[in-house]
């Protein structure tokens, strides 16, 4: 299972990072670049979240293996779409490009700040994707639902919540075009942090309130994603854009891998009565630290452009 997940992850990044570069090059120099990047990221997030929701619904009528198999068949449509959309795409290549990975892009302090912000975003996002369905399931079980019913219901609700939140990247990208990259990222991280500090302590509140907070939370955990990638394309040397996006994705998704593991470790170590509150609160604290890091980069003169939007 781990081997198959590794292959799947490699395939995902093999599409995602080059896709980001294609969009960045297509909308270079335009005033709506953040919006364009947001649409691309939203498509990916929506597919990811919708697959969870549809799988949960399919499990009402079949077992999880058949549900997973059906979703996998649907994803194969992407291969056909890529052949149609990219068959006549001309590849531009600067003569100074080596085609190799340049670790030197990490010497840029702004790139490092953006990578840290993106890593925190991924840490929170993947922790929420993994543990929000289980959190909702735990609440339902504690209120007397059967384990099977609670599991399917929790997965379905979480999938729908995250699917609704997947419109966030379009909104976040558009907001960054208007008010600036780092200001918008900090605002969205702030909303995510507040939701993180609240939601884990709501287990005894009406379930409708928990779902309402989850909707806002799902939006906030996704909305800032395209901002970091858009900003990276704007501060990176154009000859090293591929390396910049690759390093951002690699280091950022290491944060994504770590998020669910750290959250699970907290659940194991913290007393039962407060484990969900502490687990989600840690995510909120990390988000606030990322805000401080991003805003501190304002002292670098060449980065002031990232704090302004459309005039």
Secondary structure, 3 states (H helix, E strand, C coil): CHHHHHHHHHHHHHHHHHHHHHHHHHCCCCCCHHHHHHHHHHHHHHHHHHHHHHHHHHCCCCCHHHHHHHHHHHHCHHHHHHHHHHCCCCCCCCCCCCCCCCHHHHHCHHHHHHHHHHHHHHHHHHHHHHHHHHHHHHHHHHCCCCHHHHHHHHHHHHHHHHHHHCCHHHHHHHHHHHHCHHHHHHHHHHHHHHHHHHHCCCCCCCHHHHHHHHHHHHHHHHHCHHHHHHHHHHHCCHHHHHHHHHHHHHHHHHHHHHHHHHHHHHHHHCCCCCHHHHHHHHHHHHHHHHHHHHHHHHHCHHHHHHHCCCC
